[in-house]
């Protein structure tokens, strides 16, 4: 295979409703989109969501990094082995720019699979997609009234697994949790996402106890990478700690080796640096018996949803929960066909044509939201 061109775009699709948590409020997508064409006329598509508060990447910085590597990729990538070599030789650089690399890697994998007339799963030696994927309801930091209305919609759809974004305001968060319990039955699971709200274990413990949520899984309660302090928080609350901003690369397993039973990893394709690096995380997590949550960035299109399916299928035995697949529940329009989004009970049944399609099997239907980089 010979690459003819690599083009990158910023993607801005308006949301139907604003989505907030303690680190940001968003009203539209803020994503990178990559299209790679071969000399035979095929096109591969990639997407990622650089977030400064997650990986330290800014949008201008991610674009600059991608542009710097375009000529080298055109010259060096002709098959999957070439992609593995590039990723290995640029490992440290990709560690610092995982979202920038993710968009490029997804587009390269999509193109290579289309060229070889294979699914992404076949290309990457992963299990083919089977059955359905069950998604969590994710509730942002809306005011209690709006929060309650959103929770009720999820409950009517039959969701039983909820992720709640905390604000740090105990009165506000308490009212949100009360609103959720009012509209849902007792047979639900709730995990809390603090988005690095607190500095010390005592602060986090006091807040969680005040909310009467001891024992609930707790995502990123402290500032990133405070592994010992988070382990203490977990022990005193009887909780499992979900690592997100504190787990970006494979080397960080070294921090978890002493107490693997208290951790889970929120594995988001964009922040991990694509599918291949995510699959390696799954392999190592299995060695440590650490469960994973296949997470998502706010505003993903169906392309990142589809990419996450490859990793979720490979991680079925470790899968604690799955997030994302909002489709046009959140986006005013998805640019992909088919649109991949959850339905009743949070289930996404993968279309038959998706299971057997070459590459990611998606067609791009709308280009008005693209802004050339």
Secondary structure in CASP SS format (residue, H / E / C, confidence):
PFRMAT SS
TARGET T0000
AUTHOR 0000-0000-0000
METHOD secondary structure of the structure
MODEL  1
X C 1.00
X C 1.00
X E 1.00
X E 1.00
X E 1.00
X E 1.00
X E 1.00
X E 1.00
X E 1.00
X E 1.00
X E 1.00
X C 1.00
X C 1.00
X E 1.00
X E 1.00
X E 1.00
X E 1.00
X E 1.00
X E 1.00
X E 1.00
X E 1.00
X C 1.00
X C 1.00
X E 1.00
X E 1.00
X E 1.00
X E 1.00
X E 1.00
X C 1.00
X C 1.00
X E 1.00
X E 1.00
X E 1.00
X E 1.00
X E 1.00
X E 1.00
X E 1.00
X E 1.00
X C 1.00
X C 1.00
X C 1.00
X C 1.00
X E 1.00
X E 1.00
X E 1.00
X E 1.00
X E 1.00
X E 1.00
X C 1.00
X C 1.00
X C 1.00
X H 1.00
X H 1.00
X H 1.00
X H 1.00
X C 1.00
X C 1.00
X C 1.00
X H 1.00
X H 1.00
X H 1.00
X H 1.00
X H 1.00
X H 1.00
X H 1.00
X H 1.00
X H 1.00
X H 1.00
X H 1.00
X H 1.00
X H 1.00
X H 1.00
X H 1.00
X H 1.00
X H 1.00
X H 1.00
X C 1.00
X C 1.00
X C 1.00
X H 1.00
X H 1.00
X H 1.00
X H 1.00
X H 1.00
X H 1.00
X H 1.00
X H 1.00
X H 1.00
X H 1.00
X C 1.00
X H 1.00
X H 1.00
X H 1.00
X H 1.00
X H 1.00
X H 1.00
X C 1.00
X H 1.00
X H 1.00
X H 1.00
X H 1.00
X H 1.00
X H 1.00
X H 1.00
X H 1.00
X H 1.00
X H 1.00
X H 1.00
X H 1.00
X H 1.00
X H 1.00
X H 1.00
X H 1.00
X H 1.00
X H 1.00
X H 1.00
X C 1.00
X C 1.00
X E 1.00
X H 1.00
X H 1.00
X H 1.00
X H 1.00
X C 1.00
X C 1.00
X C 1.00
X C 1.00
X C 1.00
X C 1.00
X C 1.00
X C 1.00
X E 1.00
X E 1.00
X E 1.00
X C 1.00
X C 1.00
X E 1.00
X E 1.00
X E 1.00
X C 1.00
X C 1.00
X C 1.00
X C 1.00
X H 1.00
X H 1.00
X H 1.00
X H 1.00
X H 1.00
X H 1.00
X H 1.00
X H 1.00
X H 1.00
X H 1.00
X H 1.00
X H 1.00
X H 1.00
X H 1.00
X C 1.00
X C 1.00
X C 1.00
X E 1.00
X E 1.00
X E 1.00
X E 1.00
X E 1.00
X C 1.00
X C 1.00
X C 1.00
X C 1.00
X H 1.00
X H 1.00
X H 1.00
X H 1.00
X H 1.00
X H 1.00
X H 1.00
X H 1.00
X H 1.00
X H 1.00
X H 1.00
X H 1.00
X H 1.00
X H 1.00
X C 1.00
X C 1.00
X C 1.00
X C 1.00
X C 1.00
X E 1.00
X E 1.00
X E 1.00
X E 1.00
X E 1.00
X C 1.00
X C 1.00
X C 1.00
X C 1.00
X E 1.00
X C 1.00
X C 1.00
X H 1.00
X H 1.00
X H 1.00
X H 1.00
X H 1.00
X H 1.00
X H 1.00
X H 1.00
X H 1.00
X H 1.00
X C 1.00
X C 1.00
X C 1.00
X C 1.00
X C 1.00
X C 1.00
X C 1.00
X E 1.00
X E 1.00
X C 1.00
X C 1.00
X E 1.00
X C 1.00
X C 1.00
X C 1.00
X C 1.00
X H 1.00
X H 1.00
X H 1.00
X H 1.00
X H 1.00
X H 1.00
X H 1.00
X H 1.00
X H 1.00
X H 1.00
X H 1.00
X C 1.00
X C 1.00
X C 1.00
X E 1.00
X E 1.00
X E 1.00
X C 1.00
X C 1.00
X C 1.00
X C 1.00
X C 1.00
X C 1.00
X H 1.00
X H 1.00
X H 1.00
X H 1.00
X H 1.00
X H 1.00
X C 1.00
X H 1.00
X H 1.00
X H 1.00
X H 1.00
X H 1.00
X H 1.00
X E 1.00
X E 1.00
X E 1.00
X E 1.00
X E 1.00
X C 1.00
X H 1.00
X H 1.00
X H 1.00
X H 1.00
X C 1.00
X C 1.00
X H 1.00
X H 1.00
X H 1.00
X H 1.00
X H 1.00
X H 1.00
X H 1.00
X H 1.00
X H 1.00
X H 1.00
X H 1.00
X H 1.00
X H 1.00
X H 1.00
X C 1.00
X C 1.00
X E 1.00
X E 1.00
X E 1.00
X E 1.00
X C 1.00
X C 1.00
X C 1.00
X C 1.00
X C 1.00
X C 1.00
X C 1.00
X H 1.00
X H 1.00
X H 1.00
X H 1.00
X H 1.00
X H 1.00
X H 1.00
X H 1.00
X H 1.00
X H 1.00
X H 1.00
X H 1.00
X H 1.00
X C 1.00
X H 1.00
X H 1.00
X H 1.00
X E 1.00
X E 1.00
X E 1.00
X E 1.00
X C 1.00
X C 1.00
X C 1.00
X C 1.00
X H 1.00
X H 1.00
X H 1.00
X C 1.00
X E 1.00
X C 1.00
X C 1.00
X C 1.00
X C 1.00
X E 1.00
X E 1.00
X C 1.00
X C 1.00
X C 1.00
X C 1.00
X C 1.00
X C 1.00
X H 1.00
X H 1.00
X H 1.00
X E 1.00
X E 1.00
X E 1.00
X C 1.00
X C 1.00
X H 1.00
X H 1.00
X H 1.00
X H 1.00
X C 1.00
X C 1.00
X C 1.00
X E 1.00
X C 1.00
X C 1.00
X C 1.00
X E 1.00
X E 1.00
X C 1.00
X C 1.00
X C 1.00
X C 1.00
X C 1.00
X E 1.00
X E 1.00
X E 1.00
X C 1.00
END
